[in-house]
Each structure stands twice: as C-alpha cells, then as structure tokens.
Amino acid sequence: MERLPGFRDFYPEPLPQPDLWSADARNYIFDRWRSVARRYGFHEYDGPPLEPLELFTAKSGEEIVGQLYNFTDKGAREISLRPEMTPTLARMVAAHERNYKKPLKWFAIPQLFRYERQQKGRLREHFQLNADIIGETDSAADAELIALLIDILRSLNLSVEDFVIRLSSRNAWQGFFCQANGDRSREYEFYQAVDKLEREDPAVSEQKLASFGLSLAQVRTFIDEARPTAELQAILDNLEARDLRSFVKVDYGVIRGLAYYTGVVFEAFDRKGDFRAIAGGGRYDNLVSLISGGRVNLPALGFGMGDVVLLELLKARQRLPDFQSAIDAFCLIEDEALRSDSLTLIQDLRNAGLAVEYSLVPAKPDKQYKRAQELGAAFVCKLERTPSGTLMVNLKDLKTRQQSTVTPTEARLQLEARTV
C-alpha cells in the first residue's frame, strides 16, 4: 500500500533515505514559527480542515473548484478540504470580532490541500504559517507583518545574503492603470497579466497588455523605476528604524494574483532565485466584509509561508541543525529484582522534565549499554543496593567517562543541572 501522490510521510531522524521528509525538521520549523510569532504578540488560532465549499467559491469564484478536494457529505452538504486559511480566519473573525480588542494579531499553522499538478516546491498538501493583523489600516501594521516575516527567516539561520522581501502595492498599480486610462472593469484582468510577466513569453504578455492600451515597455519602465509610493516609503522608514531595511526592496513586478488583495503586497524569495516564493501576502481589506455578507467590515492583512519551499531552501543552504535523538539518560536494569525501584527512579527523572529511556524487557547489560549509545544518551544510570540496603545510583557521563555514585535525589539534580 503506497501513499497518495502529492502527499508526504514524515519520518523521525535519522532518516532511512535522504529524500524522505523529516518530522524533526518539520517540528523545528514549527517551533521557530510559533516562538517568533509569540514574541511579536501574535496569538494562535485554528479551524476545521473541512469547510463549506461556498466559503472558497465566494472568495475565488467557481473556477477554484477544479483545484479543490471537494465532495458532498452524508448530510448532502457541499464541502471541501481547506486550500487556504484566510477565508476560515475571516469567517471566525466575523462571528466573534466584538469579543476581541482590535487590532487582532493571530497566527495558525494549518495543513492545506489543493488538487493540482505537482511540481518543484508544490505538492497537493503542505503546512503553512498564516500570520494576520485584523482591524488596522495604518502602514505600521504592514511594517509589523513584514518585520515578523524577516525575523522568522532569520530565526532559521537565513541572512540578508539568503533572502529578500519584494515589496509592492496594488494601489501603485491602480494609479498606473488609471493614468493610462485603463478600463476599471478590467483592472483585475490587468493585474493577472502583470502577475504572469516573469513566467510568460514576452510576446504573449505584449499581446495581453495591448488589449489594455499599454505596451510591455511601459509596464517594464514602471517596474524598473521602482519609485516607492508614500505608503511604501512609510513601511521602508519603519523597517529602517528596526535595522531591517536591507532585507526589503521595492519591486512592482510583484502584484499577487489573488483577487482579494487591496493594497500593499509582498513576497519573500531566496536571492539566488533557485526556488519559488518562500512566502507571500498583503492587504485584503474587503475580505471580512465579503465573507460576512457585509455584516462586518474590518481591514486586514496577512501572509502565508509554506513548509515545502522553506524546507528545500534550508536543506540546499545547509541551515538545518543536526537532528540527534539524544536523551538525557538511559537507565540500565541489570538486576531484575530492582526493576520496580528503577521504574520509580525513571518516573521521578521524567517528572523533572528529563528525557529518560530504558529496556522494556530484561536484556543483557552490554545490549542495554549499546542501546544507550545508539540513542545518544548523555548519561547512563544504574540503581544499586548497598550492603546496608540503601538504594544508590551509579551515574556515568558517556562523554567524559566520569562516574559517581550518588543518591537518587543527587542523580536527579545533576541531570537537571546539565539540561539548564
């Protein structure tokens, strides 16, 4: 029995094969996502992996159905596995926004699903960090979100030489389009044409732009000049004050293809250009109103960062740590008469927050010792009874080879001191 195409198995380290996906690497990324988001004052939320199909068609139109895992359930409801998290967030905020002080700073790490063609950096499922700020129109919120993105990537040992945030604005493009006397009813169609410039044959782009009364040269000139608007300059100044300006460049080649973006947009890329976008996001000030049927109208912005491209980048740049399944101690049980007392010691050590292993069944001492080494144990400990009947612990540091005989309490304190 094999797994479905486009889905992944995650194995613990050490991996049986180098091309397998690492559960330890995934958890390492999740830990960094959570810790940095919390440093920025973001709070974690989550929602169901199944949603009404209408939640996604309301935002993206019926054409998105071809990209979804959707079906009719036993209650005759049209539902879908979530392809993205933002509509769920908008639904949740619209339901209970009165119970929260604004602005909301929320994050989630959902698993998302899309039935689409597999390619480098894109599978049919992935995990993604979603970070959003709801209820703030000022550009300070945009800068805060971009700073969070930068610091998350820095926490993964990536530097200014490794990645860049390409900053753009739908408002800037709207101004350009209006100055060219573009048909406002075709504005989103124009954005889609611009979004595909880097991936499409120039002749095709030229033809598309001509239908708007524009030339490819005009569009290229606007992109190349990269003059920041007032809103973008405010963001750049904010990041300059944080000493993060060097991570960002104005790049109007970024426009983001999704229809719901309304203002500032941005994407993170590796500087060598070897991978797809690491992350992307922007303002979507109308989405909460759309999802709530106009009942709730709150400005919003956010970004998503998937784990697939990020893991590929970290592996390619050799920025992942060496995942060792090290434990604090392995408890040898050489005298089965002391197994019950050894279990008491093991439980006390685990209660103290220490990672402790032992042989579940009787085994020869050399086999237990070998297992301790295989698990990367820092210490081995062995319970012994003195002639007077006192229980003592023989504690051996496997790195220094130093041994000592101490009381169970002293053994715990020594091991705790090592983990501080």
N, C-alpha and C positions, 0 to 999 in steps of 0.2 A: 504494500500500500504506500503510495507516494503522496506528498503534499500537493496542494493545488498550485498551478502555475501562477507566478507573481506574488506568492506568499512565502514567508520565511519561518524557519525553525531557528531558535536561539539556544545555543549550547553553552554550558559553563566552561570556563578555561581550565586547563589548556585544551585548545580546540583539536579535535581529531584530524581536521584538514584545514589548511589556511584560508580556503574560500568559504568557510562556514561563517554564520553570523554569531557574534559573541554576546551572550547575555550579560557578561560582566562589562563589556564596552557600552552596551545599551544603558545599563544602570549607572555607569559612570557619567554618561551624558545627562541622564535624567537628574542625577544628583546636582550637577552643575546648573542645569536649567532651574531647578527648584531653589537652590541656595541663592543664586544671584537675583532671581525674581523676588524672593522674600526680602533680600537686602534693599530692594527698591520699593518695598511696601506693597507688593502685589499679593493678593490672596488667591488661593487655589479653589477652583470650582470644577464640576464635571457634569455631564449629562448622559443620556442614554445613547448607546450605539445605534439604536433603531429610532427613526423619526418618521412622521408623516411625509410622504413623497411631496406633498404640496409645499412643505417648508422650503424645499430646494428649488422647485419649479417657480415658486413665487419670486425668488431672488434672481434665478438664472434663466428662466424660461423653459419650455418643454424640451428644447434641444439637449438639455443636460441629461435627460433620462437615458440616452444611449450610453452614458458614461457611468451609470449607477448600478449597484447591486440592489435591484428593487423587485418587489413581488407583492401579491395580495395575500394577506394573512388569513387565519381561520375565522376572523371576525369580519371578513370582506373589506378590510382596510387596505388602502394603497400605502405601502411603507417602503423605506429604503435604509440600507446601511449608510451612516453619515459619510459623505465625501469630504466634508469640511466642518469646522466647528463654529464659524461665525454666525450662521443662522440659528443654531442652538443657543448661543450666547444672547443673541438679540431677542429670541423668544423668552428666555429666562429673565432677562433684564426687564422686558416689557411687562412681565407678570408681577414682578415684585420691586420695581425700582423705587417705589415710595418708602420702602423699608430700609433703604441704604442712603447714607450721606454721599453726595457727589463731590469730586469725581470718583467713580469706581475704578479700581486698578485690580484687574482679575487676570489669572492665567490658568491654563489647563494643559494636560499632556494626553490628548486623546489618540486612539488608534483610528485611522481614517481609511476608507475603502473607495476605490474607483475601478470600474471595469473598463480598462483602456489598454492600449498596446504597450507592452513592456519595452523599456529602453534604458540606456545608461542613466542611473540616478532616479529612475521612476519605476515603481512596482505597482501592484494592484492593492497593496496596503502599505501603510507606513505610520509611524508615530510622529507626532508633531507638537512642538511647543507653540501654543497660542497665547499671546500677551496683548491685552486690550485696555484702553482707558476710555471710559464712558462718561459723558456729561461735561466735557471741557472743550471749548473752541479755541483757546489761546494756543499759539505756536509753541509755548513752553511744554505742552503735552506731547507734541510731535518730537521735540528735542529729547524729552524724558524717555520716550519709547525707543528712539534711535540710540541713546546712550545705554539703555538696557541691552539692546542687541549687541552693541560693541563690547560691553563688559562680559556678556555671556561668552562671546567668541574668545575674548582674552582669557577668561577663566579656563578655557580648553587649550591653553598654551599656544594660541594663534596670535600673531602680532600684526603690526601695520604693514609688514612686508608680505603677509599672507592673504589679507582680505581688504576689501574696500566697500563702503556703503555708497551706492549710486543714488543720488537724491534728485527727485524731480517733482513736478506739480501738474496736476490736471488743470488747475487754474491758469498756469502759464500757457499750456497748450490751448486752452479755451480762448485766451486773449489772442494768441497767434491765429487761430482759426477764424475768429471774428474779424480781425484786421484784414484777413484775406477774403472777407465777405462770404464765408462758408455758410452753407445751408444748415441751420441749427438742428433741423430734424435728422440730419445725417452725422451729427457730431460724434456719437459713439462709434459709428462705422469708420469715421476718420481715425479715431483712437486705435481701433483694431488694426488698421493699415499701418500706423506708426509702430505699434507694438511688434509687428512682424518684420520690420525693416532689417533687423540683423539676421533673420533666418530665411528671408525670401530673396529670390532672384531680383536684382535691381530693376530689370525690365518689367517684371510683374508689379513691383512697387511703383514704378513710374506711371504705369497704366492706371493703377488704382488711384494714385494721387491726382492724376489729370482729371478724373471724374469729379474732383472737388475744386477744380480750377487752380491746382497747385502743381509745382514741379518737385521732383526729388531734390534738385539743387537747393530750392528754397527751404525745404524741410531740413536738409543736411546743414545748411548755414545756421539755422536757428539752433540746432543741436550743438554744432561745433562752437558757437559763440558762448554758450553756457552761462548767460548772464543771470545771476540769481535775482528772483523777484524779492519784494520786500518780505514776504512770508518766509522764503527760503533763507534770506540773509539773517533774519531773526533766529532761525534754527542754527545756522552756522555760528553766529555770535554766542549763542547759548552753549554750544559744544566747545567753542574756543575757551570759554571760561572754565570748562571741565578738563581742558588739555586733551580733548578728543577730536579736535578739528581735522587732524591729519588722516583720520580714518574715513573721511567723507569727501566726496566730490560731487559737484552739480553735474548731472548727466541727463539731459532731456531725451536721450534715447530710451530711457525707462519711462513707461507710461502705464504699465499693468493692464492686462487685457480684460479684467473683470469689470462688468458694467457698473457695479455699485460704488466704485471709488469716486470721491468728490473733490479731493484737494491734493495735499502733499502725498506723494508715493515714493517708495524706495525699495531697493533690492541690495542684498549682500552677495558679492562674488569673490571667488579666490582670484588673486591678482595675476596668476599665470593663465587663467582662462581655461583650465582643464576640465571644469565641471559646470553643471547647471547652476542656477542661482541657489545659494545656501539658504536664503531667507527672503521674504518679501512682504510688503504690507503698505498701509497708508490710511488715509481718512475715508470713512464711509458714513457721512453724517445723515444719510436718509434711510439707512437700512432698518433701524429700530422702528421707525415710523411705518415702513413698508410691511415688516413682519407683523406689527401690531394692528394693521389696518387703520393707521392714523391715530390710534388712541394715545400712543406715547411717542414723543418726538425728542430724541436726545442725540447730540453729536457724539461721534465715536471714531476711534482709530485703533489699529492693531497690526500685528504682524504674525506670520507663521514661519516656523523653522522646522523642516523635516529632518528625520534622523538618517535617511538613506544617503543623501549627498554629503551630509555632515560626517558620517562615519567613513565614507570613501575618502573625503578630504583629509581627515585626521590620520587615516592609515597611510595615505600617499605621502603626507608630510612627516610621518613617524612621530606624531604628537600624542598617541595613546600611551598610557602607562603600561608597565609590565604587570599584567594581572596575575598575581600569585594567590592561590587559595590558602594563604598562610593562616595558621591558627595560633592562639596564644600558648596552648599546652596540650599535650597528649598524655592521658593518664594510663600508665601501664598497670595491668592487673595480673600479676604473676602468681599470686596466691588466691585461688578462688574462694577461700574462706573469708577473704577481705573484700569480696565484690560488693557486698551491701554497704560496707563503710566507704568503699571507693566511690560508689554512686552518690553517697551523701556529700563527699568532697567535690565531686564533679558538679553536682547541682548547686552547691554553695558558690563555686567559682563562676558558674554560668549566671547565677543570680547577681553576681557582682559585675556582670557585663562582659565577662571574658569568653572567648571562643575556645571551647574545650572538646576534644574528641577522645574516644576510647574504643576498644574492641567490644562489639556487642556480644560476642560469644567467646568462650575460652580459646586462647591461642598461645603458641609458644612465644617466649619473651623476645627472641630475635625477630620473629614475624611482626610483633607489635611495634618493636623499635623501628623496623624498616618502614612500617606504615606511617609512623610519626614523621620520619624523614620525607616520605613521599608527599605528605600533607603540608610540608613546610612549617612544622611546629617550631616555635621558638624555644620551648622547654618541654622536657618530659618529666612527669612527676609520678612517684610510686609510693603508695601507702605501705608503711611497715609498722609492725607492733614490736615495741621494745620488750626485753625480758620482764620488765615491771608491768607490762600490759598497756603502756601508753602508746597511742597512735601518733606516728611522726610521718613527715613527708620528705622523701628523698627527691630533691629538686635539681635538675641538671639543665644548664644552659647549653643548647646544641651548637651555638656559635662559638662560645669561648671554652666550652667543655668543662667549665667550673661546676662543682657540685656542692650542695649543702644539705644538711638535714635539719629541718625546721618543723615547727608545729603547723597544723592546717591553717590557722589564722595567719601566721607569718608567711606561709606559702601564698595565700591569697593576697596579702599586702605587697609582697614582692612582685607578683604578676600584675597587680593593678598599677604599681609604680611604673612598670615597663610600658603600659599602654597609655599613660598620661601624655 
